[in-house]
Amino acid sequence: MSSILIWKYVALNTYIEEINFILLKWNNKEVQKFKDLVVENLERLSKNPKMGVYLEKDNIYSLMISKQTTLYYKVIESDKKIELLVFWNNQKNPADLIKLL
């Protein structure tokens, strides 16, 4: 049975930021590739919530969407939910990521 994906506010904002960054740096074709990668990975994630790397210290998971982008998320097993926390551009300062989590 699939888990329900819950988009947190920061996840939605950082997803849009990534799309805008890709569009600014490349083109619509690359934006569509990114969107397709996200959809594909979210479908896989909903079926297998623990497929990412578990970060015990923060009780969250990370999943590489592309070489440039990592998704951070939390699994709520009791409710069969996955909270999408943030889409992170791996080129950014890691200290800023901690503030978002």
WOLIN-V580201 format. One record per pair of residues at least 12 apart in sequence whose ideal C-beta (glycine too) atoms are under 10 Angstrom apart, sorted by the first residue. I is the first residue (numbers start at 1). J is the second residue. D is the distance in whole Angstrom. If there is no record, write none. Layout:
BEGIN
I,J,D ; I,J,D
END
This chain:
BEGIN
1,46,10 ; 1,47,9 ; 1,80,7 ; 2,43,9 ; 2,45,9 ; 2,46,4 ; 2,47,5 ; 2,48,9 ; 2,49,9 ; 2,80,8 ; 2,82,10 ; 3,45,8 ; 3,46,5 ; 3,47,8 ; 3,48,9 ; 3,49,5 ; 3,75,8 ; 3,76,8 ; 3,77,9 ; 3,79,9 ; 3,80,5 ; 3,81,6 ; 3,82,5 ; 4,46,8 ; 4,76,9 ; 4,79,8 ; 4,80,6 ; 4,81,5 ; 4,82,7 ; 4,83,10 ; 5,42,6 ; 5,43,9 ; 5,45,7 ; 5,46,6 ; 5,49,10 ; 5,73,9 ; 5,81,8 ; 5,82,5 ; 5,83,8 ; 5,84,6 ; 6,73,9 ; 6,74,9 ; 6,76,8 ; 6,79,9 ; 6,81,6 ; 6,82,7 ; 6,83,5 ; 6,84,7 ; 6,85,10 ; 7,42,10 ; 7,82,10 ; 7,83,8 ; 7,84,5 ; 7,85,10 ; 8,72,10 ; 8,73,9 ; 8,74,9 ; 8,83,6 ; 8,84,6 ; 8,85,6 ; 8,86,8 ; 8,100,10 ; 9,85,10 ; 10,72,10 ; 10,84,9 ; 10,85,6 ; 10,86,5 ; 10,87,9 ; 10,100,6 ; 10,101,9 ; 11,71,8 ; 11,72,8 ; 11,73,8 ; 11,83,8 ; 11,84,4 ; 11,85,6 ; 11,86,6 ; 11,87,6 ; 11,100,9 ; 12,84,8 ; 12,86,10 ; 12,87,9 ; 13,86,9 ; 13,87,9 ; 13,100,9 ; 14,69,9 ; 14,71,9 ; 14,72,9 ; 14,84,9 ; 14,85,9 ; 14,86,5 ; 14,87,4 ; 14,88,7 ; 14,89,8 ; 14,92,10 ; 14,97,10 ; 14,100,7 ; 15,34,9 ; 15,35,9 ; 15,38,7 ; 15,65,10 ; 15,69,9 ; 15,71,9 ; 15,84,8 ; 15,86,9 ; 15,87,5 ; 16,87,9 ; 17,87,8 ; 17,88,10 ; 17,89,8 ; 17,92,10 ; 18,31,9 ; 18,34,7 ; 18,35,10 ; 18,38,9 ; 18,65,9 ; 18,66,9 ; 18,68,8 ; 18,69,6 ; 18,87,5 ; 18,88,9 ; 18,89,6 ; 19,31,6 ; 19,32,10 ; 19,34,7 ; 19,35,7 ; 19,38,9 ; 19,87,9 ; 21,34,10 ; 21,68,9 ; 21,69,9 ; 21,89,7 ; 21,91,10 ; 22,34,5 ; 22,35,9 ; 22,66,10 ; 22,68,8 ; 22,69,9 ; 22,89,10 ; 25,68,10 ; 33,66,8 ; 34,65,8 ; 34,66,7 ; 34,68,9 ; 34,69,7 ; 34,87,10 ; 37,64,10 ; 37,65,6 ; 37,66,6 ; 37,69,8 ; 38,65,6 ; 38,66,9 ; 38,69,8 ; 38,71,8 ; 38,84,10 ; 38,87,8 ; 40,65,9 ; 41,63,6 ; 41,64,9 ; 41,65,5 ; 41,66,9 ; 41,69,10 ; 41,71,7 ; 42,63,9 ; 42,65,9 ; 42,71,8 ; 42,73,10 ; 42,82,9 ; 42,84,8 ; 44,63,9 ; 45,61,9 ; 45,63,7 ; 45,71,8 ; 45,73,7 ; 45,75,9 ; 45,82,6 ; 45,84,9 ; 46,80,9 ; 46,81,10 ; 46,82,7 ; 49,61,8 ; 49,73,8 ; 49,74,10 ; 49,75,5 ; 49,76,9 ; 49,77,8 ; 49,80,8 ; 49,81,9 ; 49,82,5 ; 50,75,6 ; 50,77,9 ; 50,82,10 ; 51,63,7 ; 52,64,8 ; 52,70,9 ; 52,71,8 ; 52,72,8 ; 52,73,7 ; 52,75,9 ; 52,82,10 ; 53,70,9 ; 54,75,9 ; 55,72,8 ; 55,101,9 ; 58,72,8 ; 58,74,9 ; 58,85,10 ; 58,98,9 ; 58,101,6 ; 59,74,7 ; 59,75,9 ; 60,72,6 ; 60,73,7 ; 60,74,5 ; 60,75,8 ; 60,83,9 ; 60,85,7 ; 60,86,9 ; 60,101,7 ; 61,73,5 ; 61,74,7 ; 61,75,6 ; 61,82,9 ; 61,85,9 ; 62,85,10 ; 62,86,10 ; 62,88,8 ; 62,97,10 ; 63,84,10 ; 64,90,8 ; 65,87,7 ; 65,88,9 ; 65,90,10 ; 66,89,10 ; 66,90,9 ; 67,90,7 ; 67,91,10 ; 68,88,9 ; 68,89,6 ; 68,90,6 ; 68,91,7 ; 68,92,10 ; 69,87,6 ; 69,88,7 ; 69,89,6 ; 69,90,7 ; 69,91,10 ; 70,86,9 ; 70,87,8 ; 70,88,5 ; 70,89,8 ; 70,90,6 ; 70,97,9 ; 71,84,7 ; 71,85,8 ; 71,86,8 ; 71,87,6 ; 71,88,8 ; 72,84,8 ; 72,85,5 ; 72,86,5 ; 72,87,8 ; 72,88,6 ; 72,97,8 ; 72,100,8 ; 72,101,6 ; 73,85,6 ; 73,86,9 ; 73,87,10 ; 74,101,9 ; 85,100,7 ; 85,101,6 ; 86,100,5 ; 86,101,7 ; 87,100,10 ; 88,100,8 ; 88,101,9
END
